[in-house]
Amino acid sequence: MTFSSRSLLLSNSVALFLLCLLAACGDERANVAGPNNGFYNSNTLAVFDSDSLATNPLGNAIITQQNYRFDSIRAFGNGRLPVGYVVVKDEDGVSIKGTLSTTAYVKFSSITYPFGDSTTTALEASLILQQQQVDSGSSSKGSGALPIEIRPVSQVWNSSIVTSTPLMTDAPVQPATLDLGDTASREIPLPFSIAEQIVNDARKYKGDAALSKTYFQDSSKGLAIAALAAAQSVIVNLNPSTGNTTTGVKLKLRFNRQTASGVQQETLNLDVYQYAYAINRTYESFVSTAAADSVSLFVQSGPSFRSRLQFDLSQIPRNAQIINAELFIYRDTTYSKIASGNDNIFVTYADAVDPLKFASPVLSQAATQDSAARYRTQNLFSGAERITAMVQRWIARPQDNHGFILTAGDEARTVEVWRFFGKSAPAGKRPRLVVTYLTGT
């Protein structure tokens, strides 16, 4: 659900109307109109404002927050595999604050051809890359070249893995350069050792094609395609092309096989079986320390950053009926410019399973479109019924209050970073929760 300034005006008008209505009633226990045409029989209208409270009665902080390095590797489900290098600049557009680079990971389909014959020998392997077209046929906005390197991955992985550390890789085996305007397939030769390893892996079960297929898929570590430092910010989207098509990323294997008529040279093109990508951070503000976590909240599209924001609501009575709840978070424009008018932030429940787990915060199963609020990052505010419902739930069951999770509205976007003021910022900039509620019978 997307909110505009009209939502904020409406929510404030509702609260003002209720105040006026209460003042006009001769009976202090008069019925007061509530949301959805309901009525509250109340004797007290109160407001909880986190900006006016530093601690709760026990001396504990009202606001708790944490920045999650959500995942450094994640399946990219919309058919894009980004490789690139992004220079992050200050608001002035000149001062460089740091860099973000992406690394693509690919594993290839099983070899259904039986390699049980020990006379089968590897000849060579190569990696075929094809960039996706954008705009009017070019593969990337801009021109020039993107230097990359190919690295064998040294650990078994799966695209469903969520981890806070990039996959381990071996030393680079092949440098290459991608032409930013070229959408034709590019074949990059790989060392003989890779071709030999593929044949040896597929031979493990002595010609049993079914077992060989299982072994190859489960044990394959695949290749990493890493971007090297470039003079410009650029992301190239490779086409993973899973599903036996003639385009996209492929591993080409050539080998000799002994047959009754002599040595026969054959070629196999292995399709992408699984793919994922990682974001490698050298951004100065991405410091995982308690001090840094108190200063700022970070949200990043693509896998990387989500934030958890929790307010202590113990000062609101358990029998309170929530009229309206508004969450305010303010973007720090010094560190995060808005390049698009459609950038949004989702706010939803934190999960009860392990809300403090740093490596992989998980959204609640209840966090559907109906229970999530969306914010424009250009001017963040809310007057959302969804936030109101969340707070009402937490008042009724305080044990469910694990806070909000802030995520990019579209986490599949190419790397974009947003920074918001944290709990240690002054009033007017730090996160703020305002709850209007009724108590009584």
Secondary structure, DSSP 8 states (H G I E B T S, - for coil): -B--HHHHHHHHHHHHHHHHHHHH-SSTT-EEE-GGG-EEE-SEEEEEEGGG-SB-TTS-BSEEEEEEE--S-EE-TTS-EEEEEEEEE-TTSSSEEEEEEEEEEEEE----S----TT-EEEEEEEEE-B--BTTTBSSSS-SEEEEEEEEB-S---TT---SS---B-S--EEEEEETT--S-EEEEE-HHHHHHHHHHHTTTTT-HHHHHHHHHHH---EEEEE---SS-EEEEE---TTT-SSS-EEEEEEEEEETTEEEEEEEEEEEEEEEEEEEE--TT---SHHHHHHEEEEESSSSEEEEEEE--TTS-TT-EEEEEEEE--B-TTT-----TT-EEEEEEB-SS-TT-SS---B-TT-SGGG-EEEETTS-----HHHHHHHHHHHH-GGG---EEEEES-TTSSS-EEEEE-TTS-TTTS-EEEEEEEE--
